[in-house]
Amino acid sequence: MLKAIMFDLDDTLIWDEKSVDEAFKKACRLAEQKAGVNPEKLEERIRKNAQKLFAAYDTYEFAEMIGISPFEGLWAEFNDESDSLRSLKEIAPEYRKKTWTSSLKEAGVDDPQLVTELAETFQAERRKSQFVFEETFDVLNELKGKYQLLMLTNGSPDLQQTKLRITPELKPYFEHIVISGAFGKGKPDPSIFDHALELLSVEKDEVLMVGDNPSSDILGASRAGIQSVWINHHKYDPGEINPDYEIARLSGVLDVVGRISE
């Protein structure tokens, strides 16, 4: 009998991908206005350089383990308590500066002041423009009160809580919010799923995990012995990772829950 549902946050409940896209577009259009840079090509360079530079830091292995992306490093403050996350806070300003500087230089522009403007614009726009999937609250309204709801999200506690402050309507739906950076390990490690089960006081066969990332949400649920629902936004093949259910968008969760509950 289904008693509880775990939800991922990024690109499951909030449309983080679109939020990042819009922030990049605003910053790159500013570069076009100020320096005549092609905004599309600059965005390509920024995305490539961000990933390359983020991976070069000693913090990368830890950041990857708890699920912090290079693009989050371009706007997060990392006001967290753990030593590893404090290290990310220390390197973040340099990382942002290097990413925007190298990308602009590749576009033929060497302008430290513009670098600062672009970095600050990206941060401000990402904080201002957080998109939520149009069906998110309909789904949560339908499930709240019928099932225990838990949010299980990878990332820096400070950053994930910032996202929840930007969209404060989300938090009240959840009895528990588990963030990998606070727990110490991230999805797909089964221990974070076991921790969530303990908080919910349910058995593995009484819970469902809903998420968009096959490599963390779905693989982690599988390793923990929990049924999973994969939101396949981009209609791609997850390879050897096998969700129990696959849906095209979040609203499909209601059909899955209905089938399980019959």
Steps between C-alpha positions, in 0.01 A plus 500: 500500500639837397544730801764753397649671196850648471555783254820636353508882476706622202335437163233294675303761695687814392619552142864567582618441144281782370600728788868453412431546128325832561777627730763417238297672229467821705872510581608422144265759352661756730840399357359554152375848594823601674762340278333373182553136596289231333276392791436144380869426450588660833246280676654191338843608622375574850333160535810319374746701709288476815503121484873486422605743774266358766648154443854633553448593865576265790140542611364339183479142627305608808278736297419223254429254783237722661368627165620858452522598134749740337214736416390510863857602583441812288230632734508315834629669816580170682434643846521150645661361813698199378870536419458374145220744426697784659775415252249545218407841642868598493561396139164620358596867437821399321318229305233744382759759403713250307199354319368833374850641433618206289173488307508869419866482398418217261246740350774762462406716800731576795292711738516429877212737574275324250600165654372624836178630344429172321574285805272716715229506234495121477477467878223759530296358211520143627379612841221710347383257232420162648252312288262238635333238281140601435361176646716492815246643741207310345686174560603591854147616586363169381747294705527707818302344783473165324868412522800613699713722278878532533738708291832326428738734324871506422702816558627759743253551788535877470437493124206261512342700784555814291301339219223420749503859626461624141195275464364491858174332397681166460629438850166455686411196290785294644520337840875453458768659279825306464796675336808299408749764616352488849480119508856454372428282197285554192283299267562234367658383829235273657577628851321831436190308388521283814516819707189630325318173572584533870361853508178381335478183716397294198625184333671497161194359324282780639681789331556640152789717376425760231783671314641611166859377531550131423857501633405632842126478568423176319825311552501597867143384552580172325806444721288570808225261390244775444261533205576793274325731256725662239392826338662472159482864393728462198388156380841335519618149579630457858709201398517225757313699765145369519227704669186320611291764329578758233299816438542798267413768755426537870122477462544134401583421863131510583427221251783290643379550856149407391622176342705406807211574734244290309 
